[in-house]
Amino acid sequence: MDKIDLSHPTSQKAIYTSDHTQLLITYDVTKAQRDYTFDNIIFAYVARGLKNISIPGLQPFSLTPEMVIMGAAPIEAHVEIPLDKTQNAAHCFCMEISKNKVYSVFDKLHDSEEIESLTESDEQFSPLEVYQGNGAKMVMNNLMSMQNLLQSDARFKDRWIDLKIEELILCCLQTNMYKTLINGYAKHRMLDNPLSEVIAYIDANFTSQIEIGQLAAKACMSPATFYRRFKQSLGVTPVEFIHGKRIQKAKLLLCRNEAPIADVGFQLGYTSPSYFTLQFEKHIGCSPRDYQKQQLN
């Protein structure tokens, strides 16, 4: 496929693929809107201009040069390219990597003590985050190396790119990106887990009062066996897992408006404002009120 020619003042698109990777490059010289659906691991970045991105359940945000988006869950995104006199072109990249290939890298690392230390936290992370700073630059260098390789005619290119994917994931594990990747990997492993029906039930009902006996019955286990196997499989107790789900949702609700803290807690199943605050501080490290102020200021 022909490369995008930046000397031509026309909007252009190019797609490059390998066995486990697809790279989409767009160059826009007029305002544009697009909708995307991703079901793999994605990295998005821009070399010029900006993207305004809206994703259900998350606050809209802008992607500018020196920033990297990384997502590790099925995502639907609406993208706008807002060109004006100061921003007369946008050069954007989106690299999608097979989640099975990425998680095969984690499988190789799974028994190491270093991976165990990364998965100790019971905090639930967002399926997509925006990164900048030194960590983002390090990951960006790896992405650009893969980008150049995908556009080349190198011998054994697919094998070389597979090695680059491993290098990219190991690079991400040196940065805060590991949180989103580890969370995605944990969910991936749940799919083949005998507790998957229980996890799905919690996902749909975590704002209600859930009894351990209910969950044990769904798993066809005694409460004691269920509790032990849940902790062995997921690294947290059922109650801790439910709190993690609630607090992750609380973060989204607190970002959207200045709703009273007690009301947010009540929506999530906490009848006691003080207990909601206690759980929020345990997971996030600050009070709901302080978190809300930080996000809304």
N, C-alpha and C positions, 0 to 999 in steps of 0.2 A: 504494500500500500504506500502511496505517495505521502511524504511528510507534509505537515502543515507549512505553508510558505508565508512567513510573517511579513514579507515585503509586499504581499498582495492585500489591499485594503478591503477584503471580503471576509464574511463569516465562514468558518471552515470547521470540519470535524474529522477525526481520524480514530480508528480503533485498531489496537494491536493485541494479539493473543498468544498465549503459550498453553501448555497442558493444564496448568493450574491458575493462570493469571489472565486478566483482561485489563488493558489500559485504554481509557477513553480520554482523548484530548480534544478540547473545544477552544476555538478562537473566535470571539464575538466582537464585531464592530458596530452592532446595533443592539438596542435593548432586547432582552430575550427572557422567556419563562419556560421552564421545563419541569417535568415530574419524573422521578426515578424511584425504582423499587430495587432494593438489594437484599440478598439472602446469604451473603458471604461476609468475609472480613473486608472492610473497605478503608482506604486511605484517600483523602482528598486534600488538594493544595492548589494554590494559584501562583503563577509566576508574575502576573500583572493584573491590575484591576481588583475587583472584589465580587463575591457572591453573597447574596442575601438568602439564607436557608431557613425554611420552616419545616419542622418535623412534629407530628402529633405527640402531645405529652411533654414537649420540651419548649423552652423559650426560644423565639426566633433569634438568630445570630448572624453576624457577617464574618466571612472568611476572607482574610487579606494575606498578602505575601508574608512569609516567615511563620505562618500558622499551619498546623496540620490537624485535620479531622481524622479520628479513628473510630470506627464502629464495629461492634462484634455481635450483632443481633439483626434479625430481619427489620429493615427500615424503609419507610416511605418518606420521600423528601420532595418538597417543592422548592425550586431554585429560581431566583430572579437575578438577572444581570443588569444593574441600574447604571447605564452609561450616561455621562454628561460631558461638559467641556473639559473638566479636569481628569476624568476617567473615560478616555475615548476608545478603549479596547480592553478585553478581558481574556487572559490566556489561562485556562484551567485544566487540571488533571484529576482523574479519578481512577485509582487502581483497585480492582476487586480481586481478592485472592481466595481460592477455594478454602472454605472453613475446614474441610476434612484434611487438606494438606497442612494448614496451620496447626490444627489440633494434633496431627501426627507428630509434630515437633514437640508439643507438650507431652505426648505419650512417652516419648523417648526420655523426657526429663522427669517424668512423674514420680519416680521413686527416689529422687535426689532430695537431700535435706534442704537445699536452697529453695526448691519448689514448695516443699511443705511449709517453710517459713512465710512464703508469699501468700499461701492460702489459709493462714491461721485466722485472719479477720472474718467476722460474720457480717460485716457491712455489705449491703447490696449496692453496687455501683450502677451508674447510668450506662445504657447500652451504647452510647455515643458520647464522646468528649472532644473538646477543642484544646489543642496544646500549642504552647509557644515557649520560647526560651532555649536554653542550651540543649535540653532533651529533644525538643522538636527539631532543632538543627541537625542533631546527630541522626535522627530517624529520616529527616529530609535527604541527607546525603545518601543514605541507603536506597531510598525511593528513587532518587534521580539516577543512581547507578543502574537500578533495575529498569527504569524508564529508557535509558540509553540502550541497554541490552535488548529490550523488547523491540526497539526500532531498528536493530542491526540485523545483519545476515551472518552472525557469528556461527561457527561450527558448534554442534552439540548445544545449541542455544537453550532448548527446553531443560536439559540436565543442569546447565549453568544457572538458569533462573531458579530451579528448585533449590540449589545451594544458596542462592541469594535470598530466597524466602526464609531459609533457616537463619541466615545471618541477620535478616531484618527482624525476625521475631526475637532473637537473642538481644538485638539492639533495643527493641521495645521494652524488654524485661529489665533494662538498666534505667528506665525512665518511669514516670508515673503512668505511662500507657499500660504497664503491666496490670493495673487494677481492672481496666475494662476487659483486657484479654483473659485474665484469670476468671473473671465473672462469666464471660462467654464460654470458656472452657468448662467451667463447673456445670453450666446449664446443658452444654452439649453432652456431658457424661451422664446427666440425669435421664436423658432420653431412653437409655437402655437399662435404667435403674428400676428394680422392682418397686421402688417407692414413687415412680413417676405419676401414678394416679393420685397419690396423696399430694404431691407437689402441685399438680394441676388444680386440685380442690382448694388448696391453700391460696394459690394465685387468684382464684375466682372469689374467695370468701374471706380474705385476711382482715377485712374491716369489721367482720362479725365476730362474735364470741365463738371460738373453736375449742372443743374439748379434746384432750389427748385420746380419750376413749373412742371418739368419733373417727379420728385418724387411724387408730389401731385397727378398728373394725374394717375400714376401707382397705387396709393393707393385709387383712386376714391374719393378724398377729395379736398376741396378748399385749396389753399396754407396756409391760416391762420389756418384752422382746422388741416391740416396735421402737420404743424409746432408745434402746441400745443400738439397734441397727440404723436408725435415723442418724444418731450421733456419729457412728462409725462411717457412714456413707457420706454425710455432708459436712462433718466437722463441727456442727452446732446442734443444740437441742431443738426439738420442734418449736418450743416457745421462743427461743432466741431467733429462729428462722422467721417466725411470724412477726416478731418485733422488727426484724430487719426489713421485711416487706413494707410494714407500716411506716417506718421512718423514711424509707426511700420515697414513698408517696407523699409524706409530709413535706419533704424538701421541695417537691414540685408545687404543692399547694401554697407553701409559704412564699414562693417566688412570684406567684401570680397576682396577689393582692395583699391588702393589709388586714386580712381577716383576723379576728381575735384568736389568740393561741388556743384558748379552750375550745373554740368551735372547730378548729382544725383537728385537735385531738379527738373530739367527740365523733367527727366524721370517720375517723380511723379506728373507732372502737374503744377509745380510752375514756372511761367515765370520770376519771380523776385527772384534772389538769396537772397536778404535781407529779403524778406517775408518768404522764406523757412527757413532761419536761425531763424527768429522771432518765427515761429510755432514750430520748433524743440526745441528751448530753453524753450518755454512755456510748452511743454510736457515732456521733458527729463531733463531739468535743466542745460544744458550746450550747447555750440554751436556744430554744426555738425562736425566742424574741430577738436574740443577738443575731442569729442566722438570717432572720427575716430582714432586719435592718441592713445587714451587709449586702443582701441581694437586691433590695429595693433602692438603696442609695446610689 
